[in-house]
Amino acid sequence: MSNALLLAEPEPTLVRHLTSDGFRVVGDESQADLALLADARAVAEVRSRHGDIPVIVLGAANSDVVDRVRALQGGCDDFLAQPYVYDELLARIRAVLRRVVASTHEIRVAGPIRADIATRAVTIADRTIPLAGKEYELLLKLMTDPARVFTKEQLLREVWGFRSHGRTRTLDSHASRLRRKLQAVAEGPFVVNIWGVGYRLLERELGPVVTLVNAEPVQAPIRHRLLEGS
């Protein structure tokens, strides 16, 4: 599923929750897949810069039916008045994004690994592998060319948005966890570490990468969580 979100008001707690659920919060200079706006009058301006992306308006606490109707008539895809419960906002974001990708349901296959882009479900031999947000994004990046060695700098830049490599174990720790989860289900090796260079998904090419469009969705595991704040 598309996961780049533009927030008109990037409140730290909201950004933290969205990031933990696998989304990327991007700035106005980056291409977004969905925008969360505080003012319905900004819909046209945002779309003039980002194209015809879906928009959810987070209205003021005193919003009434007239405000909601006018926002929807003005082109937004959904409207949620503040204060809101985070889980409801998350459900609305995912519902809007599902509508956007519904006509092109994509499943990516590399070797024995199958990733459902719409539901974010990853499976091997019909066994679901629960992945955290960055583990999933790292896997998708490696799946684009499973036998290719991606440099650490490239992965840190394209998955985490780091502009410089520096001294960080972020990539190595995520790659290690991803490898353990995949190899707990099937014999690897997966997420192969090429010392001093970077990582590749598979030790050898196991056939071409396949992208299935309008395929049968893979059921994603249901997670029950109590989130703090909203």
N, C-alpha and C positions, 0 to 999 in steps of 0.2 A: 504494500500500500504506500502511496505517496506520504511523505512524512515531514516536509519542511513547512513550518508554521511561522507566519508573520504576526507578531503581537504589537498592537498599537501601544499598549502599556505593559511592558514585560516585567510584571511583578515577580520578585525572586521566588516566592513559594510556588507560584503557578509554573514558572519556568522549570523549577526543580522536579515537580510532579510530571510535567509533560516529557521532560528528558528521561525520567526513569521509566516512562511508558513507551519509549522508543522513538519519540519525535525529536526533530531538530528545530530549535528556535533560531530563526535567521533574521538578519537586519534588512532594512529597506533596500539595500544595494544588492541583495541576493534574490534569486528566483524562489518564490514561495508556492506551495501547493494549496494552501488555505490561509485565510487571514482572519484574525480575531480583532474586531474593531470596537471602539467605545462609542463611535458616532456614525450613524447610518448615512450621514451626508458625505462621509469619506469613501463610500463604496466606489463611486465612479473614478475618483482620483487614484485609488489603489489599483483598480483594474486597468487604468491607463498606463501604469508602470509595470504591472505584473501579468497582464493578459486576463483572460476570462476565468479567473480562479474563483472558487467558492468562498463565500464570506459569511461568518457568523458575527452578529452584532451583540455585544454584551451591554445591554441597556442600563440606564440609571435605575436606582432602587425605586424611584417614584414613577417608572414607566407604566403606562396603562395600555388598554387594548388599542387605542388610536395610534400610539407610538409604535406598537408592534406591527399593525397593519401598514402603516406608512413606511416602516423599514423594509417590510417584505415587498411592498409595491415599488420601493426604490431600488430593488435588485438584490437584497441580501438573501442568503439561502436559509438562514435560521436566525432566531432571536431568543436570547436568554437574559432575563433581567437579573441584576445583582441585588443582593448577595446570592450566589449560586453554590450548589454542592458540586465539588470537583468531579465526582463520578458521573453526574448528569452531563456536565460539560464534555467530559471525555467521550461519553456515549454519543453525544450529538456530533462531535468532531468526526468520530469514526463512521457514523451513519452518513454524514454528508460526503465524506471521502469515498465510502462504498458506492454511493450513487454515481459519483464521478467515474469510478473505474468499473462499474457493473457491466458495461458493454464490452470491456476488454479484460476479462478475468485472466490474469497471467500466473502461470506456474513455471518456475525455473527449475531445471533438472541438470545436475552435474554429477556424473558417476552414480552412486546410490542415493545421493542427497536430493531431496525434493523440497522446494521452498514455495509456498503459496504467498504471492505478493499481497493479495487482498486481505487475507486473514493473518498474515505473518506467522503461519504455522510451518514448522520445519519437521520433516519426517524422513526416516530411513526404514524401508521395508514395513511401512504402515505404522511404525512406532514413532510417536511424537516426542520431539526433543525440545524441552523448554529453554529458551534463550533469553537473556537480558537484552536490553535495547542495543547497546554497542556490540555485543556478541553477534546479534542478528545482522547488524549493518556490516560488520567485518566479514561475516560469512557471505552476504550478498555480493560484496565487492570481490572477494576471492572467487566466487562462482562465475563471474563474468568471463574468466579465462582460467580454468582450474589448474592447468599445468604451468601457467606463467608465474614467474617469481616477481612479486610486487615488492618494491623496496620499502623499508620502514618509513622513510620520509614521505613516500607517496601515500601509504596507508594512513599515517598520522594526519596528513594534509586533507585527504579526501574523505576519511571516515570521521575524524575528530575535528577537523578544521584548524589544526595547528599550522602555523606559518613557518615555524622553525622546529627542528628535531630536538635540540637541547638534550638534557639528561632526564629521560622519563622512562619508567617501566610500564606505562599505561598499555601500550600495544602488546608487549610481551605477556603481561598478566592476563589480558583479555584473550590473546591467542592460546595461552595455556588452558584456560577454562573452556574455551570453545573446543579445543582438541579433546580434552577429557570427556566432555559431554557427547561428542560424536563417536569416540572410540568406546564409550560405554555401551553403545548400541550396535556398532558394527566394527569389524576388523579394519584398521586403517592401513597405512598411516594417513591421517588428515592434518591439515594446517601444518605443513612441513616447514620447519625452521631451516633456512639456508643461512648458515652462520656468517655474520658480517654483512649480509645483504638484506634479507627480508623473509617473506613467507609465500608459499604457494599452497593451494588447497589440497591437491592430489599429488602423490609421488610420481604418477605417470598418467597420461591421457587415457581416460576410459570412455572413449566415444565423444562426440560433439556435445556442446552445451545445447540443451533443447529448451525452447520457450513455448509453452502451450497457452494458447489464447482461447478464452471462453471454455476453459476446462472445468471439470467438477471441482468445487471448492474443497479444500482440506479443512476439517473441523479443528479450529484452534482450541487449546485447552482453556478452560474457564478458570480465572484466578480471582479469588475472593480476598480483598484487602481492605483494611481500615486506614484511610488516608487522613493525615492530620491537616487541619486548615482547609481553606478553600480558595 
